[in-house]
Amino acid sequence: MSDAAIDPRERLHAERPIVVGADGSAEAARGVVFAADLARRLGSRLVVVHALGLTNSALGWQAGHDAMRAEAERHLAGPDGDWLDVVGEEPLDIETRVVDGNASLVLLRVADDVEAGFVVVGSHGAGDADAPLLGSTSHHVVRHSRHPVIVVPPADNHRHQRAGAGAAHG
C-alpha cells in the first residue's frame, strides 16, 4: 500500500491523546500552547503532566511532598489553574496529572499509558535554562520515546545557540 492510500490523519496519529509536560517555566508554557493547538486541530485529548521528583523539606519528606503535590494540583486545577491559562478559551478536552518521579520517565510512562499520538516538550524546563540546545528532560524524551516527540523551541532561539556558533559571524 502506498503512502498516498493512507489517510493523512492516520499518519499524524490523529485523535490519540497529546501528552505535554508542565512545570511552570516559560518554555513549558510554550509547549502547552503548542500542544493545546495541536490537540484542537486533531480533535485529541490533551494530557498535561507535572512530575514531582523526590523532595527534602524542613517539614519532613512526606509533608514537603504533600505540599508540593497540592501546589502542583492547584496550578493545574481546571480553567483557573495558572499553568493552563495559556490554552485559551476554545473548548478542549484536558486531563491533568501530577505524578511522582523523574520528569522524563514520567512523561514517557504517561505517553505509553495513554497511547499518545504525540509527546510535546519545551526545549528546556525550569531547571535546564543553561543547557545549550536541549535540556535533560527533552533530550531524554526524544531519545527514549516510542511515540513521536515535538520539541518546542524557546521564544528567544538565539539564547540557546551552540557554543561558538555566533563567533564566526562577528
Secondary structure, DSSP 8 states (H G I E B T S, - for coil): --GGGS-HHHHTTTTS-EEEE--SSHHHHHHHHHHHHHHHHHT--EEEEEEE-----TT-HHHHHHHHHHHHHHHHSTTT-GGGGGG-SS---EEEEEEES-HHHHHHHHHHHHT-SEEEEESS-TT-TT-SSS-HHHHHHHHH-SS-EEEE--SSGGGG--TTTTGGG-
